Amino acid sequence: MSFERVRRTQEPDLWDAEFVRAVEAEISRFQTSNSATFAGGMERRYERDTHDARTQSLQLTMVLGGICFLLTSLTDIAFVPDIGWRGVLMRVAAFPLFMMVIVLGPGMEPLRREVLMVTAGVVLVALLAFIPLLSSAPQAALSFMCAIFAVAFGNTAVVPRFRHACIFTALCVVIIGALAIWQGPFGWAITIELVLVAVFTLFANYRIERGDRLEYLLGLYHAKRAADLNADREKLKELAETDALTGVPNRAAFNNYCAALYDDPANDGRQVVLLLADVDYFKDYNDHYGHVAGDLCLKAIAEKLAGTLRNRGDLVARFGGEEFVACILDVGGAHGEAVARRMCDGVRSLKLPHANRKDGDSFVTISIGVATGRIEAGSDIDELVEAADKALYAAKRNGRNRIEISLQTAA
């Protein structure tokens, strides 16, 4: 199973610490031993994770096997010509076994599925091995090659689990060998060839089984590393776009947000309201209370502003110094003004003392400039920022702790 498939099929709770330790332990064990099976819980996980891929492969292989099984009847013309249509009819009568594996296999538990595969395989091999006994042709012994081919196909194409492949192969060797010796003087030679084929195909089955399991483990390991790297990348991105003091997005996050918003053609025509807020007389606040108190003041204001927005796609960010910016989507200027009013009232409701104000007020307040516009091809957020900044300047000039609406509509 490939790394990409492992990464797609695992559920979010895959990487609990216990499971990670189990994966690492199995990788170490596979690298230092000849094992082709997993320990308890890992074996169940493997069967579950590979179930869909294995059943699809099994169905395709059984379809191909069924076609090849029927085509072996062509060899009857050369090896057992005296049996007529009996060989064909026997093969056709046994064909439902293929259909049984194809139809029932996917819905079975892993052990029952493997037992069904082995049982069907042994019956089909026994049928092919019985056909030479129906003929008195001198070359009839050559027909045993069809049964030997079926053993090779079962071990290397169907690929049952190795322990089940051993059972399948042992039963087939006993059946074919006994019938070959019973059939005539070439039975011993056929049995030798059968044993050689059995040994080599079992070795191939073991290599395939072990390789698939090791690939699965390494896929899990690389998927875990990829998940860790993605998590670290997201964490670094979050840290890079978060204002360290207030915990809200920073100017870089705001720029990235707006770039993504304006660069997406699907957003053309959407209305945007931009709010630019500034803490009134903040320099005087710092001079009077100190920078530590100033930092706490900004954190409280940022929390209050962020809590004012209610839509998931909206954003509040620290624009710089004591300035904050809010971007609200799909609303008109009236709604933006209402949000700005809630922000002003919310900050004042914090009742943060400000004894060093020049206007006689005794609490920390903010002033906000509001600008509205629409996203259009070729436009950017700068026009809105400029319009909101002018409105903010007007709010400052007209007495602070107030809202001013820009009359300019930005594209």
C-alpha positions, 0 to 999 in steps of 0.5 A: 500500500502506497504512502498516498493511499495510507495518508488518504485512508486514515482517520483523524485519531490515527496518531495516538501515542500508543499506535505510533509506538506500535508502528515503530516497534513493528518496523524495527521487528520487520527489519531484524527478523523474517516475520511476515505477520503483525502482532495482534492489534496491528494485524487487525489494523492492517486488515482494516486499512487494506480491506478495500484495496485487497478485495478489489485486487482479489475480484480482478484477479479472480475474474482473470483466473476464471478466464484462464481456468476456462482457457485451459480446456484448449489444452485438452485437444492436445493432451486428452483428446479422447475425453471430448467435451467432458473437460470443458463441462467440468470446468464450466460446472466449477466456475461458480466457485470463482463467482462465490469468491468475487461476490462473497469475499468482499463482505467477509471477515479476513479469516473467512475470506482467506479460508474461502479462497483456499477452499475454492482454490483446492477444489479447482486444482483437484478438478484440473488434476482429475481430468488426466485420469479420464483419458487413456491417451499416452500424453495425458500426464502432460495435462497435470501442467494445468493443475500445477499452473493453477497452484502457481497462479494461486500463490503469486497472483491471488496471493493468500496470506502466507500461512494460508498459502502454505496450507493451500500448497500442501493440500495441492501437492498431496492431491496432484502428486497422488493422482499423478502417481496413480495415473501412470509411470511419469507420476514421479517426474510430475511430482518433482516438478510440482514440488519445485513449483510449490517451493518457488511460488511459496517463496514468491508469496512470502516475499510479496506478503512481507513486502506489502506489509513493510510498505504499509508500515513505512507508509504509516511512518511517512504519513506520520512524518508528513502529518507532523510537518504539516502541523508544524507548518500550520503552527509556524504560519499561525505564529507568524500571522498572530500578534504576539501581544494581543493574540489577534491576527497581525498586519501580515495576516490582514494583508494575506487575508485581503490578498486572498479575498481580492485575488479570487474571481469568485468574490467579484461583486461582494461588498466589503466594509472596512473599519479602522479603529484607533485608541484615543490618547493612547500615548498619554495613557502610556505616559501616565500608566506605563507600558505594561499597563498599556499592553494590558489595555491593548489586549483587552481592547483586541479581545473586545473587538474580536468578540464583536464580529459574528460571521466566520469570514470576518476579521479583526487584526492589529493594524499597528501600534494602537490601531486595529482594523476589521473587515466585514463581508457581504453587508452594507454601510448601515450594518458596518456602522452598527458594528462600529457602534458596538465596538465603541460601546464595547470598549467603553464598557470595559471602563478602563481608567484613563486619567490623563485624557485631554478631553475630560473623559475618564475612560479608555475609548476608541475612534473608528473610520468606516469605509465601504466598497465592492470587490472588482477585478484589478482592485485591492484593499488599499483604496478602502484602507485610505478611505477608512483612514480619512474617516478615522482622521475626521473622527479624531478631529471631531472629538474622538470616541466617535464614528465617521463614515467615509462618503467615498465608495471604493471599488 
